[in-house]
Amino acid sequence: MSQVWYVSYGSNMSSARFACYLSGGRPPGGSRANPGARDRTPPARTVPVDLPGTVYFAGESPQWGGGVAFYDHGRPGRTAARGYLVTRGQFADIAAQEMYRAPQEGDPLEDLIGAPLPDGRHVLGPGRYETLLEVGRLDGLPLLTFTSPHGLDGVEHTRPARAYLATVATGLRETRGWDDAQVASYLASIGPGRGVEQGAAAH
């Protein structure tokens, strides 16, 4: 299996932000440049994806400041996401950059991608995006994402930076065709205390 679906539920729903993980560069509103993937070919396809579960914000991002999105697939709810059809190597390089590591040959994650995951989950390490999840299949290929090992109730929630929320909002518009009110309603449903500043949706 040479291709998989990388599923984003956060800022990578924005095509401009996601492109930085493949081509390199600093995302609009961000503070750090990504090195990019070893293979810089654009994704073969992109599709909207609906996931069970919920998104929450936690941690402190070196890129954005403030919290970033994590996914808890074990909780009730609906998560708006976006799938990108990429190679296994590109997926491994995206994951490495999410952990602020440089992509490299021989990444052990490549051997796991596309292989059956016990219970649809594999913990690569304690890092914030080192838990690999298979969340379904599309056209016979696995839908894969990563999140933290803790769930919604296992960590303090933090407020995202406005630039980060604006990037998520851009991705929701691109993927869903939502207007500002729909974007604001969705963001309010997943923010700290299950609400965030709706003004970010209008950026």
C-alpha positions as CSV (number, residue, x, y, z in Angstrom):
1,M,0.0,0.0,0.0
2,S,1.7,3.2,-1.2
3,Q,-1.0,5.7,-0.4
4,V,-3.1,6.6,2.7
5,W,-5.5,9.3,3.8
6,Y,-4.1,11.8,6.2
7,V,-7.1,13.2,8.1
8,S,-6.8,16.7,9.7
9,Y,-9.3,18.1,12.2
10,G,-7.3,21.3,13.1
11,S,-5.3,23.9,11.3
12,N,-4.2,21.5,8.5
13,M,-7.7,21.7,7.1
14,S,-6.5,24.9,5.6
15,S,-4.8,24.0,2.3
16,A,-2.2,26.8,2.7
17,R,-1.2,25.7,6.1
18,F,-1.1,22.0,5.1
19,A,1.1,22.9,2.1
20,C,3.8,24.0,4.5
21,Y,4.2,20.4,5.7
22,L,4.8,19.2,2.1
23,S,6.6,22.2,0.4
24,G,8.1,23.9,3.5
25,G,7.6,27.4,4.7
26,R,5.9,29.4,7.5
27,P,2.1,29.4,7.6
28,P,0.2,32.7,7.7
29,G,0.0,33.8,11.3
30,G,2.6,31.3,12.4
31,S,6.1,31.9,13.9
32,R,8.1,29.0,12.6
33,A,9.0,27.6,9.2
34,N,8.4,23.9,8.4
35,P,11.2,22.1,6.6
36,G,8.7,20.3,4.3
37,A,8.4,16.7,3.3
38,R,11.0,14.6,1.4
39,D,8.4,14.2,-1.3
40,R,6.8,17.6,-2.1
41,T,4.2,16.3,-4.5
42,P,0.8,17.8,-3.7
43,P,-1.9,15.4,-2.4
44,A,-3.6,13.4,-5.1
45,R,-7.1,14.2,-3.7
46,T,-8.7,16.0,-0.9
47,V,-12.2,15.2,0.6
48,P,-14.4,16.4,3.5
49,V,-14.5,13.7,6.3
50,D,-17.0,13.5,9.2
51,L,-15.6,11.7,12.2
52,P,-17.4,10.5,15.4
53,G,-15.9,12.0,18.6
54,T,-14.9,15.5,19.5
55,V,-12.1,18.1,19.2
56,Y,-10.7,20.0,22.2
57,F,-7.8,22.5,22.6
58,A,-4.9,22.0,24.9
59,G,-1.2,22.7,25.4
60,E,0.9,25.7,24.3
61,S,1.9,25.8,20.6
62,P,5.5,27.0,19.7
63,Q,4.1,27.8,16.3
64,W,0.9,29.7,17.2
65,G,1.0,30.3,20.9
66,G,-2.1,29.1,22.8
67,G,-3.8,25.8,22.6
68,V,-4.0,23.5,19.6
69,A,-6.6,20.9,18.5
70,F,-6.6,17.3,19.7
71,Y,-9.1,14.6,18.8
72,D,-10.9,12.3,21.2
73,H,-12.6,9.6,19.1
74,G,-14.1,7.9,22.2
75,R,-16.4,10.8,23.1
76,P,-19.8,11.5,21.6
77,G,-20.0,14.3,19.1
78,R,-19.2,15.1,15.5
79,T,-15.8,16.3,14.2
80,A,-15.4,18.1,10.9
81,A,-12.2,17.0,9.2
82,R,-10.5,16.9,5.9
83,G,-8.7,14.0,4.2
84,Y,-5.6,14.4,2.0
85,L,-4.5,11.4,-0.2
86,V,-0.7,11.2,0.4
87,T,2.0,8.7,0.3
88,R,3.1,6.7,3.3
89,G,6.4,8.7,3.4
90,Q,4.6,12.0,3.3
91,F,2.3,10.9,6.2
92,A,5.4,10.0,8.2
93,D,7.0,13.4,7.4
94,I,3.8,15.3,8.4
95,A,3.8,13.5,11.7
96,A,7.4,14.2,12.3
97,Q,6.9,18.0,11.7
98,E,3.9,18.0,14.0
99,M,6.4,16.9,16.7
100,Y,8.9,19.5,15.6
101,R,11.3,16.9,14.2
102,A,12.9,16.9,10.8
103,P,11.7,14.3,8.3
104,Q,14.2,11.5,7.8
105,E,14.8,8.3,5.9
106,G,14.0,5.1,7.8
107,D,11.3,6.7,10.0
108,P,9.7,3.7,11.8
109,L,6.3,5.2,11.4
110,E,6.3,4.3,7.7
111,D,6.3,0.6,8.6
112,L,3.2,1.1,10.6
113,I,1.2,3.1,8.1
114,G,-1.3,1.0,6.3
115,A,-0.7,-2.1,8.5
116,P,-3.6,-3.2,10.8
117,L,-3.6,-1.4,14.1
118,P,-4.7,-3.2,17.2
119,D,-8.0,-1.6,18.2
120,G,-7.3,1.0,15.5
121,R,-4.7,2.7,17.7
122,H,-1.0,2.7,18.2
123,V,0.9,4.8,20.7
124,L,4.3,5.8,19.2
125,G,5.4,7.8,22.2
126,P,4.3,10.2,24.9
127,G,4.3,13.3,22.6
128,R,1.3,15.4,21.8
129,Y,0.7,13.9,18.3
130,E,2.3,10.5,18.7
131,T,-0.9,8.4,19.0
132,L,-1.8,7.0,15.6
133,L,-5.5,6.3,14.9
134,E,-7.2,4.6,12.0
135,V,-10.6,6.3,11.9
136,G,-12.1,4.4,8.9
137,R,-11.5,3.6,5.2
138,L,-12.2,5.4,2.0
139,D,-11.8,3.7,-1.4
140,G,-10.1,0.8,0.3
141,L,-7.4,3.0,1.9
142,P,-7.1,3.7,5.6
143,L,-8.1,7.1,7.0
144,L,-5.3,7.9,9.5
145,T,-4.8,10.7,11.9
146,F,-2.8,11.4,15.1
147,T,-3.6,12.9,18.4
148,S,-2.3,12.9,22.0
149,P,-2.4,9.8,24.3
150,H,-4.7,11.7,26.8
151,G,-8.3,12.3,26.1
152,L,-10.7,15.1,26.6
153,D,-10.7,14.8,30.4
154,G,-7.0,13.9,30.8
155,V,-5.5,17.4,30.3
156,E,-6.2,21.0,31.1
157,H,-7.9,22.8,28.2
158,T,-6.3,26.0,26.9
159,R,-7.5,28.8,24.6
160,P,-6.2,28.8,21.1
161,A,-4.6,31.9,19.6
162,R,-6.8,33.9,17.2
163,A,-4.4,33.2,14.3
164,Y,-4.8,29.5,14.9
165,L,-8.5,29.7,15.1
166,A,-8.6,31.8,11.9
167,T,-6.6,29.1,10.1
168,V,-9.0,26.4,11.3
169,A,-11.9,28.6,10.2
170,T,-10.3,28.9,6.7
171,G,-10.1,25.1,6.5
172,L,-13.8,24.7,7.5
173,R,-14.8,27.1,4.8
174,E,-12.7,25.4,2.1
175,T,-13.8,21.9,3.0
176,R,-17.4,22.5,4.0
177,G,-18.4,25.7,2.2
178,W,-19.7,27.0,5.6
179,D,-20.5,30.6,6.1
180,D,-19.3,32.7,9.1
181,A,-22.2,31.7,11.3
182,Q,-21.8,28.0,10.7
183,V,-18.0,28.2,11.3
184,A,-18.6,30.2,14.5
185,S,-21.2,27.8,15.8
186,Y,-18.8,24.8,15.2
187,L,-15.9,26.5,16.9
188,A,-18.0,27.5,19.9
189,S,-19.0,23.8,20.3
190,I,-15.4,22.6,20.7
191,G,-13.6,25.4,22.5
192,P,-12.4,25.6,26.1
193,G,-15.5,25.3,28.3
194,R,-17.1,24.2,24.9
195,G,-16.9,27.8,23.6
196,V,-14.4,30.1,21.9
197,E,-14.5,33.6,20.7
198,Q,-16.7,33.7,17.7
199,G,-14.9,36.7,16.3
200,A,-12.1,34.4,15.0
201,A,-14.5,32.9,12.5
202,A,-14.9,36.2,10.7
203,H,-11.2,36.6,9.9
